[in-house]
């Protein structure tokens, strides 16, 4: 399973990339606003920090505008993945861009039928938003389950990129279902490393080690 971090904070990305566990990055206009930096500058920097796909979202709503913005963004680096919304114009752009070999992440997916459309449009990734789905009284994980089933039925190559992850259980269930990618806020990634018994175990081992009076090299 691939792990992407969902942020435009380059210090966080650089730090997490050092673990060697980071396979890519997703950004969106809200995350860029939060970072408070120039969009193209920040995408350029992120593309230098990770080798994997870096999703950069278009903001135009019409096909021509999306294609124009995608052209600007894909020139930034080879690992830029153009993020388009799940609309008719978004999917038209997705088809055109992927035919040219550009990676595309179709975002704001909230139904299995929408995910089917994204796969038919040749999307590299589809981003179902589980947290926002849950927030609105739907079952985010059922959505992932349905998309997995449909993609496997027809052997679609589109990768399921679980987005809007709020906590480690979302990741656990995504992995059980067999989602291809999870994009998580830095805090959720950091939380995955933690377990109270790991901390207690280290403390107990260190205490006993001290009592031996030894040192390792
Ligand atoms: C995904 O690509 C989105 O940027 C993101 O996961 C949205 O998450 P949110 O619902 O926490 O804003």
Boltz pocket constraint, residues with backbone or C-beta under 6 A from the ligand:
constraints:
  - pocket:
      binder: B
      contacts: [[A, 6], [A, 26], [A, 27], [A, 28], [A, 107], [A, 127], [A, 129], [A, 131], [A, 132], [A, 162], [A, 163], [A, 164], [A, 165], [A, 183]]
      max_distance: 6.0
